[in-house]
Amino acid sequence: MLFIVLPAYNEEEGLQALLENTEKACSGLPYRIIGVDDGSRDQTGTIIRDYAFRSERVEAVSHGENRGLGPALLSGFRRALEYKHDGWAENGGPAGGETAGDPWPDAIVTLDADNTHSPELIPLLYQRIREGDDLVIASRYTPGGRQRGLSLLRRFLSRAAGTVMKCAFPLPGIRDYSCGFRAYRLGLVRKGFAAYGERLIESTNFSATVELLLKLAPFCRGWSEVPFELRYDRKRGASKMKIWATISGYVALIFRHRRLTAYGGFRERSADWSADWSKDGPKDGPKEWAEE
């Protein structure tokens, strides 16, 4: 089963087209769209709810206030995991786990809700998961990837942030650390929740995607990138990115993650799995979340 998580904040202008294009792109797949309205002040929440009313494959999740990208992603992830726990499955086998050779493995795809990420790429990302990868990144910087419509300043900052992250936390074969257009095997996300719980994503700004990558990477059996064209020229409305807040978020993430790895924080946290994520179930979620 493929769960498509769309974190959205004030995206009324491009959201309707994105939902329609996503359904078209995924028509041959067993999928479910989870739209997370992160306390929008426009009609974003109404658009998601109306679409969910018309389509049984779409569900609306709402935050009463704007919490940020990290919490919105976590809400979408939790909802996908809850579906598997509660027994919801369609053309994807029994809920709660995968079987060897399952033609429709459980996975989550995340993409921006501003229509700058082309959902036509979703089947390729999912195909890589079906072929064995745990994580697939739609990359602007792998050969064949590109960006359209970004200002020179935004291009420079994106490249600079990526270079700093690659130097601080090298991940072989990964060139794009910050793009939020990705596919995750559901078992990988379960492992992340088992290790970190609600602290899987602590960042609330755009550094959340980098934090998620760094925390899930140690659990990955395999990852890959596919070339991707960011269509920023299709974005309507003002950018949600606050440049200085994003820069400070990256700096805080570097120090926080270095401290976590340098002082054995991850190893200590891993040793506590038996207490919080035992076979009797985790304190804050269904026991299936901790299963591979």
Buried (B, 14 or more C-beta within 10 A) or exposed (E): BBBBBBBBBBBBBBBBEBBEBBBEBBEEBBBBBBBBBBBBEBBBBEBBBBBBEEEEBBBBBBBEEBBBBBBBBBBBBBBBBBBBBEEEBEEBBEBBBBEEEEEBBBBBBBBBBBBBBBBEBBBBBBBBBBEEBBBBBBBBBBEEBEBEEBEEEBEEBBEEBBEBBBEBBEBEEBBBBBBBBBBBBBBBBBBBBBBBBEBBBBBBBBBBBBBBBBBBBEBBEEBBBBBBBBBBEBBEEEEBEEEEEBBEBBEBBBEBBEEBEEEEEBEEBBEEBEEBBEEEBBEEBBBBBBBE
